[in-house]
């Protein structure tokens, strides 16, 4: 019989969420390093390089891998013979651990959880409550899996109830392209099959926490139908040519993990949830002997990468930029941008559009004339930082605001991650604007390009406030040019043909 102490449990939860904020799982680093070595697409290889460089920086500096430090997800398998030395409920202890982790003074994590989700959407301030799944199992230990899931990958979760005769591989291959690049590939696909709708989703979420072993599986050959299905889906998805950050390339997924459960004769529920390039999870067991022993990974596991872009990257001064200059930029071209940019996410865009619709002026200091906006919600700064990790958020959420922003504010460029939808691309083309992407999953690396940061509007909205950043040599890629050509369309199409062995006809 094990006795689990309240403070021990809370501390283990706290330490676990801090740990995964700055340490990638070693199996992920190994798989991503191998993908980097294999990658033939220059744009995708550069993106993977940034993710790996960022990962090592975070491991050294103990700062978040991604500015979206996720919603806290906790799986608990509680032994039937466990006794608790606690006055709080298990759920309350988990939430206290999460609160302590996300408000840590040395490494504060971004609060992203909103209460009243269908109404006022007020930030809870400490990322509680966690999403907790508890099972009671034989034994006298508590088995714990902690995960921090960012909104970009969670928003790409998909579910379908197939007919019993339908092919799962076919559904996945049809579905993944529609997920876009907002989930920040390359990552892992968790797939749940069977049970009921909610069971399938839970299976998919838990599946993605398993260690990456797809190459070992291929070497030893599959021993079951599920293992065979994993390989089929892995190969089929990578043949799509989506590649890192959706830029086109050889590796879209690093592994496919599947869990299944018996289901009704008339049903085949299938859920798919991606884990992004900021994959964050840890597994430990508490047996009453003390807090979880979380061993830091060996820094030698990270590859020695110094170059992110080739020497031909264009340098750009945004402080005296013009539409005639951006008209020369090409999709897939890498830029190193310097100068002052404004930031804004969903909530800021909504407020701006409300002011425009009312004919009211924008707040003092908010002037987008011939300027760029960066879609970001940074982590709070610590010590000598000017800003915490500040990677891009998914740009498609801003698509519905793009036409009015370009028409009424003088904005000429946007920076985010992932693709833009047809309406946004049409607006970009119409106004001769551009859309650039920074690498999702490289937030700490991006923050090192930011020389100053100050809030200039909507301070009460926290990470959704409008900042002014001054950046120096911030690495970005042209995603949509002023003529409306999108690298997220042309890149995957090119690499899909390359992978299939079909000669590509250059324009």
Residue pairs with C-beta under 8 A, 6 or more apart in sequence:
1 81
1 82
1 83
1 140
2 79
2 81
2 82
2 83
2 140
2 141
2 142
2 286
2 287
2 288
3 82
3 83
3 84
3 85
3 288
4 82
4 83
4 84
4 85
4 86
4 142
4 286
4 288
5 85
5 86
5 288
6 84
6 85
6 86
6 87
6 88
6 93
8 286
8 290
8 291
9 86
9 90
9 93
9 97
9 142
9 286
10 93
10 96
10 97
10 100
11 97
11 291
12 97
12 144
12 284
12 286
12 291
12 292
13 74
13 93
13 94
13 96
13 97
13 98
13 101
13 144
13 146
14 97
14 98
14 100
14 101
14 104
15 101
15 291
15 292
15 294
16 97
16 101
16 144
16 146
16 282
16 284
16 292
16 294
17 72
17 97
17 98
17 101
17 102
17 109
17 146
17 148
18 101
18 104
18 107
18 109
19 282
19 294
20 146
20 147
20 148
20 280
20 281
20 282
21 63
21 64
21 65
21 69
21 101
21 107
21 109
21 148
21 280
22 58
22 59
22 61
22 62
22 63
22 64
22 65
22 107
23 58
23 59
23 296
23 297
24 55
24 59
24 65
24 279
24 280
24 297
25 211
25 212
25 279
25 280
25 281
25 282
26 297
26 298
26 301
27 211
27 212
27 213
28 188
28 212
28 254
28 279
29 52
29 55
29 297
29 301
29 302
30 212
30 301
31 212
31 214
31 215
31 254
31 255
32 48
32 51
32 52
32 55
32 186
32 254
32 277
33 52
33 302
33 303
34 215
35 48
35 186
35 244
35 250
35 251
35 254
36 45
36 48
36 49
36 52
36 303
36 305
37 303
38 250
38 251
39 45
39 48
39 243
39 244
39 249
39 250
39 251
40 249
40 250
40 498
41 243
41 244
41 247
41 248
41 249
41 250
41 491
41 495
42 310
43 243
43 244
43 245
43 247
43 248
43 249
43 332
43 334
43 477
43 487
43 491
44 243
44 244
44 245
44 247
44 248
44 249
44 250
44 251
44 495
45 244
45 249
46 308
46 309
46 334
46 477
47 244
47 245
47 247
47 439
47 477
48 186
48 244
48 251
49 305
49 307
49 308
50 308
50 439
50 442
50 445
50 475
51 244
51 277
51 439
51 441
51 442
52 302
52 303
52 305
53 305
53 308
53 442
53 445
54 65
54 439
54 441
54 442
54 443
54 444
54 445
54 446
55 65
55 302
56 299
56 302
57 63
57 444
57 445
57 448
58 64
58 65
58 389
58 444
59 296
59 297
59 299
59 302
60 299
61 444
62 106
62 107
63 107
63 379
63 382
63 388
63 389
63 444
64 107
64 109
64 110
64 379
64 388
64 389
64 443
64 444
65 278
65 280
65 389
65 441
65 443
65 444
66 150
66 276
66 278
66 389
66 391
66 440
66 441
66 443
67 110
67 376
67 377
67 378
67 379
67 388
67 389
67 390
67 391
67 393
67 443
68 110
68 112
68 150
68 151
68 152
68 278
68 377
68 391
68 393
68 443
69 102
69 109
69 110
69 112
69 127
69 148
69 150
69 379
70 112
70 147
70 148
70 149
70 150
70 278
70 280
71 112
71 113
71 127
71 130
71 131
71 148
71 149
71 151
71 154
72 98
72 101
72 102
72 127
72 128
72 130
72 131
72 146
72 147
72 148
73 130
73 131
73 133
73 146
73 147
73 148
73 149
73 205
74 94
74 130
74 131
74 132
74 133
74 144
74 145
74 146
74 147
75 133
75 135
75 144
75 145
75 147
75 206
75 209
76 90
76 94
76 132
76 133
76 134
76 135
76 142
76 143
76 144
77 135
77 137
77 142
77 143
78 90
78 134
78 135
78 136
78 137
78 142
79 136
79 137
79 138
79 139
79 140
79 141
79 142
80 136
80 137
80 138
80 139
81 139
81 140
82 139
82 140
82 141
82 142
84 90
86 93
88 96
90 132
90 134
91 129
91 132
94 130
94 132
95 128
95 129
95 130
98 126
98 127
98 128
98 129
98 130
99 126
99 127
99 128
101 109
101 127
102 108
102 109
102 110
102 111
102 126
102 127
102 128
103 126
105 382
106 382
107 382
108 379
108 380
108 382
108 388
109 127
109 379
110 127
110 377
110 378
110 379
110 380
110 388
110 463
111 123
111 124
111 125
111 126
111 127
111 462
111 463
112 123
112 127
112 151
112 377
112 463
113 123
113 124
113 127
113 128
113 129
114 121
114 122
114 123
114 124
115 121
115 122
115 123
115 124
116 122
123 462
133 202
133 206
137 143
140 287
140 288
141 285
141 286
141 287
142 285
142 286
143 283
143 285
144 283
144 284
144 285
144 286
144 292
145 206
145 209
145 281
145 282
145 283
146 281
146 282
147 205
147 209
147 280
147 281
148 280
148 281
149 275
149 280
150 184
150 276
150 278
151 393
151 394
152 182
152 183
152 184
152 276
152 393
152 394
152 417
152 418
152 440
153 182
153 183
153 184
153 187
153 273
153 274
153 275
153 276
154 273
155 182
155 183
155 394
156 179
156 180
156 182
156 183
156 273
156 274
157 201
157 204
157 271
157 272
157 273
157 274
158 175
158 179
158 271
158 272
158 273
159 197
159 200
159 201
159 269
159 270
159 271
159 272
160 171
160 175
160 269
160 270
161 197
161 267
161 268
161 269
161 270
162 168
162 171
162 268
162 269
162 270
163 268
164 265
164 266
164 267
164 268
166 268
168 191
168 193
168 229
168 233
168 268
168 270
169 229
169 232
169 233
169 236
171 270
172 189
172 191
172 233
172 236
172 237
172 272
173 236
173 237
173 240
175 272
176 189
176 237
176 240
176 242
176 252
177 240
177 242
177 492
179 274
180 246
180 396
180 418
180 419
180 488
181 242
181 245
181 246
181 247
181 417
181 418
181 419
181 488
182 394
182 396
182 417
182 418
182 419
183 274
183 276
184 245
184 276
184 277
184 278
184 417
184 418
184 440
184 441
185 242
185 243
185 244
185 245
185 246
185 251
185 252
185 253
185 274
185 276
185 277
186 243
186 244
186 251
186 252
186 253
186 254
186 277
187 253
187 254
187 274
187 275
187 276
187 277
187 279
188 208
188 212
188 253
188 254
188 255
188 256
188 257
188 274
188 275
188 279
189 208
189 233
189 237
189 253
189 255
189 256
189 257
189 272
189 273
189 274
189 275
190 204
190 205
190 206
190 207
190 208
190 209
190 257
190 258
190 272
190 273
190 274
190 275
191 203
191 204
191 207
191 233
191 256
191 257
191 258
191 259
191 270
191 271
191 272
192 199
192 200
192 201
192 202
192 203
192 204
192 205
192 206
192 207
192 258
192 259
192 260
192 261
192 269
192 270
192 271
192 272
193 200
193 203
193 258
193 259
193 260
193 261
193 263
193 268
193 269
193 270
193 271
194 200
194 203
194 260
194 261
194 262
194 263
194 268
194 269
195 203
195 261
195 262
195 263
195 269
196 263
196 264
196 267
196 269
197 269
197 271
199 261
199 269
200 261
200 269
200 270
200 271
201 271
201 273
203 259
203 260
203 261
203 271
204 259
204 271
204 272
204 273
205 273
206 259
207 257
207 258
207 259
208 257
208 273
208 274
208 275
208 281
209 257
209 281
209 283
210 257
212 254
212 255
213 255
214 230
214 231
214 234
214 254
214 255
214 256
217 227
217 230
217 231
218 231
222 228
222 230
222 231
226 258
226 260
229 258
230 255
230 256
230 257
230 258
233 256
234 253
234 255
234 256
237 252
237 253
237 256
238 250
238 251
238 252
238 253
238 499
239 496
239 499
239 500
240 252
240 492
240 496
241 248
241 249
241 250
241 252
241 491
241 492
241 493
241 494
241 495
241 496
241 497
241 498
241 499
242 248
242 249
242 252
242 492
243 249
243 250
243 251
243 252
243 491
243 492
243 495
244 251
244 252
244 277
245 417
245 418
245 437
245 439
245 440
245 477
246 418
246 419
246 488
246 491
246 492
247 332
247 477
247 487
247 488
247 491
247 492
248 487
248 490
248 491
248 492
248 493
248 494
248 495
248 496
249 491
249 495
250 495
250 499
263 269
275 281
276 440
276 441
277 440
277 441
278 440
278 441
278 443
282 294
284 292
284 293
284 294
285 292
286 292
308 475
309 334
309 336
309 475
310 334
312 334
313 334
313 335
313 336
313 475
314 329
314 333
314 334
314 335
314 336
315 335
315 336
315 337
315 338
315 473
316 325
316 335
316 336
316 337
316 338
316 339
317 338
317 339
318 337
318 338
318 339
318 340
318 341
318 371
318 372
318 471
319 338
319 339
319 340
321 339
321 370
321 372
321 412
321 413
322 370
323 370
323 412
323 432
323 433
323 482
326 412
326 413
326 432
326 433
326 434
326 482
327 432
327 482
329 335
329 434
329 478
329 481
329 482
330 478
330 481
331 478
331 479
331 480
331 481
331 485
331 486
331 487
331 490
331 491
332 477
332 478
332 487
332 490
332 491
333 477
333 478
334 475
334 476
334 477
334 478
335 436
335 475
335 476
335 477
335 478
336 473
336 474
336 475
336 476
337 372
337 436
337 471
337 473
337 474
337 476
338 471
338 472
338 473
338 474
339 470
339 471
340 371
340 468
340 469
340 470
340 471
341 371
341 372
341 373
341 374
341 415
341 468
341 469
341 471
342 366
342 368
342 371
342 372
342 373
342 374
342 456
342 466
342 467
342 468
342 469
343 373
343 374
343 375
343 376
343 378
343 465
343 466
343 467
343 468
343 469
344 352
344 373
344 374
344 375
344 466
345 375
345 376
345 377
345 393
345 397
345 398
345 463
345 464
346 397
346 398
346 464
347 458
347 461
347 464
348 457
348 458
348 461
348 464
348 465
348 466
349 398
349 401
349 405
350 401
351 458
352 362
352 366
352 401
352 405
352 409
353 401
353 404
353 405
355 361
355 362
356 404
356 408
356 409
362 368
362 409
362 457
363 456
363 457
363 458
363 466
364 456
364 457
365 456
365 457
365 468
366 456
366 457
366 466
367 410
368 405
368 409
368 410
368 411
369 409
369 410
369 411
370 410
370 412
371 410
371 411
371 412
371 413
372 411
372 412
372 413
372 414
372 415
372 436
373 405
373 411
373 413
373 414
373 415
374 392
374 414
374 415
374 416
374 438
374 469
375 392
375 393
375 394
375 395
375 398
375 414
375 415
375 416
375 417
376 390
376 391
376 392
376 393
376 467
377 393
377 463
377 464
378 387
378 388
378 389
378 390
378 447
378 453
378 463
378 467
379 387
379 388
379 389
379 390
379 443
379 463
380 388
381 387
381 388
381 453
382 388
385 447
386 450
386 451
386 452
386 453
387 447
387 450
387 453
387 467
387 469
388 447
389 443
389 444
389 446
389 447
390 443
390 446
390 447
390 450
390 453
390 469
391 417
391 438
391 439
391 440
391 441
391 442
391 443
391 446
392 415
392 416
392 417
392 437
392 438
392 439
392 440
392 446
393 416
393 417
394 416
394 417
394 418
395 414
395 416
395 417
395 418
395 419
395 420
395 424
395 435
395 437
396 418
396 419
396 420
396 421
396 424
398 414
398 416
398 424
399 420
399 421
399 423
399 424
400 423
402 414
402 420
402 423
402 424
402 427
402 428
403 423
403 424
403 427
405 411
406 412
406 427
406 428
406 430
406 431
406 433
407 431
411 433
412 431
412 432
412 433
412 434
413 433
413 434
413 435
413 436
414 433
414 434
414 435
414 436
415 435
415 436
415 437
415 438
415 476
416 435
416 436
416 437
416 438
417 437
417 438
417 439
417 440
418 437
418 440
418 488
419 479
419 486
419 488
419 489
420 428
420 435
420 479
420 480
420 486
420 488
424 435
424 480
425 480
425 484
425 486
426 484
427 433
428 434
428 435
428 480
428 482
428 484
429 482
429 483
429 484
432 482
433 482
434 478
434 480
434 481
434 482
435 478
435 479
435 480
436 476
436 477
436 478
436 479
437 476
437 477
437 479
438 446
438 474
438 475
438 476
439 445
439 446
439 475
446 474
446 475
449 471
449 472
449 473
449 474
449 475
450 469
450 470
450 471
450 474
451 470
451 471
451 472
452 468
452 469
452 470
453 467
453 468
453 469
453 470
454 467
454 468
455 465
455 466
455 467
456 466
456 467
456 468
457 465
457 466
458 464
458 465
458 466
459 465
477 487
478 487
479 486
479 487
479 488
480 486
480 487
494 504
497 503
497 504
498 504
